[in-house]
Amino acid sequence: MTELLFQDNIALIGFMGVGKSTVSHYLRDQYSMDEVETDAMIVESENMAIRDIFEKYGEPYFRDCEARAILKLLDCRRTVISCGGGAVMRRENVENLKKSSRIVLLAAEPETILNRVRHSDSRPILNGHMNVEYIAELMEKRRTAYEAAADWMVSTDGKRVEEICEEIVQKLNGMVREKET
């Protein structure tokens, strides 16, 4: 595995089920980085599951919690930040992430995502819509925001976590080298 030359944060964004948590855990373990999942921060601060937050308070309230969680990460360094699927739909979240992070968009095909999340009941956005068509439609609605926020994209379809992380680290190290010259 390549040495990590990058000292700031890596913010992982993308649709649910693209592999943000899996990639985050691997980067943490391989490169002795800190790791934060914005959804876990929200669950802890609100003392309830995300699906319960959605049911009780609605999505706008959840998105406000998400924005507060991202603000708390501004002083972090050498941290992998796994963002919720809709985090970058708010411009303020993207601006705050960019202050200390390189943003990596993880992507996968709708069929891959459905296979990864089909047995999960913790995806309130998909409740009652667990099908490829709905996932594809929602992905398309978010695509422009994802692409605008990202420093670059990595596809996770058909790749092992090691391959995905190697691709991320090589790109990060290439950016460091470009910056130094």
NUPA-493592 format. One record per residue (C-alpha): residue in one letter; x, y, z. Coordinates in steps of 0.001 Angstrom, whole numbers, padded with zeros to 6 digits, always signed. Each point is the difference from the previous one (the first is absolute). Layout:
BEGIN
AXYZ
...
//
This chain:
BEGIN
M+000000+000000+000000
T+001210+003484-000850
E+001067+002331+002809
L-002459+002797+000727
L+001684+003379-000482
F-003200+001969+000507
Q-000497+001716+003378
D-003461+001550-000263
N-003335-001800+000072
I-001595-002291-002537
A-003749+000577-000270
L-001843-002868-001658
I-003277+000923-001682
G-002463-001842-002181
F-003325-001751-000055
M-000884-002473+002733
G+001467-003414-000621
V+003005+001124-002067
G+002412-001177+002706
K+000836+003139+001996
S+000069-001787+003368
T+001978-002971-001289
V+002581+002245-001691
S+000150+002265+003043
H+000749-002913+002354
Y+002706-001320-002303
L+001728+003382-000383
R-000132+000483+003772
D+001602-003370+000660
Q+002611+000086-002776
Y+001198+003567+000547
S-000561+000527+003747
M-002474+002777-000645
D-002875+001149+002156
E-003456-000856-001305
V-003365+001722+000334
E-003375-000890-001475
T-002347+002973-000084
D-003046-002257+000353
A+001473-001547+003162
M+000666+003488+001378
I-003662+000862-000561
V-001252-003228+001606
E+002157+000738+003044
S-000935+003680+000318
E-003737-000627-000512
N-000006-003259+001975
M-002185-001707-002597
A+000309-001960-003218
I-000005+001882-003299
R-003270-001609-001093
D-001556+001220+003276
I+001314+003532-000576
F-001577-000035-003474
E-003301-001323+001377
K-000193+002366+002969
Y+001499+003213-001401
G+000278-000429-003776
E+002828+000260-002493
P+000625+003789+000338
Y+000720-000446+003718
F+002351-002884-000768
R+001817+002140-002593
D+000440+002749+002612
C+001561-002574+002342
E+002272-001096-002835
A+001160+003596-000602
R+000811+000404+003715
A+001956-003269-000014
I+002091+001125-002970
L+000730+003329+001701
K+001409-001899+002991
L+002573-001616-002307
L+001675+003206-001204
D+002965-000371+002353
C+000638-003689-000732
R+003130-001059-001845
R+000992-003350-001488
T-003559-001221+000441
V-002155-002067-002317
I-003480+001521-000026
S-002768-002256-001274
C-002864+002310-000936
G-003646-000903-000217
G-001347-000433-003524
G-001755+003373-000092
A+002607+002092+001838
V+001272+001826-003069
M-003465+001049-001099
R+000559+003067+002167
R+002605+002395-001338
E+001089+001014+003527
N+000986-003604+000743
V+002170-000170-003109
E+001643+003334+000844
N+000734-001163+003547
L+001361-003365-001113
K+002292+001649-002567
K+001619+002132+002728
S+001906-003018+001326
S-000666-002949-002291
R+000423-001465-003434
I-003406-001233-001058
V-000182-003394-001679
L-003217-001038-001724
L-000550-003739+000193
A-002379-001225-002693
A-001776-003223-000913
E-002734-001095-002381
P-003595-000035+001325
E-000091-003808-000240
T+003126-000258+002163
I-001486+002370+002562
L-003266-001950+000166
N+001936-003232+000566
R+001935+001641+002842
V-002934+001663+001810
R-003019-002199-000806
H-000102-001633+003454
S+000581+003210+001949
D-002781+001710+001913
S+002222+002931+000956
R-000346+001845-003341
P-003057+002224+000569
I+000315+001639-003429
L-000562-003418-001614
N-002839-001218+002234
G-002730-001172-002345
H+002263+000640-003020
M+002496-002858+000119
N+000389-000377-003768
V+002502+000838-002739
E-002238+002570-001691
Y-000468+002116+003122
I+003699-000237+000921
A+001012+001025-003544
E-002422+002944+000071
L+001247+001261+003370
M+003630-000480-001044
E-000631+002084-003105
K-001571+002775+002103
R+003144+000085+002156
R+002581-000568-002758
T+000735+003665-000758
A+000502+000842+003694
Y+002244-003037+000520
E+002154+000788-003018
A+000260+003706+000853
A+001108-000769+003563
A+002558-002680-000849
D+003689+000500-000639
W-000238-003276-001917
M-002074-003182-000312
V+000773-003667+000569
S-002336-002745-001198
T-000503-002820+002500
D-001765-002441-002331
G+001759-003358-000140
K+003030+001182+002009
R+001435-001241+003268
V+000330+002576+002776
E+003789-000211-000326
E-000175+001042-003659
I-002327+002909+000750
C+002222+001280+002803
E+003168-000369-002066
E-001614+002115-002716
I-000950+002669+002559
V+003459+000097+001585
Q+001793+000157-003351
K-002154+002953-001026
L+000551+001769+003346
N+003743-000528-000177
G+000024+001254-003595
M-001757+003186+001151
V+002605+000475+002740
R+002840-000415-002485
E-001616+002474-002446
K-000400+002509+002824
E+003672-000333+000974
T+001282+000749-003513
//
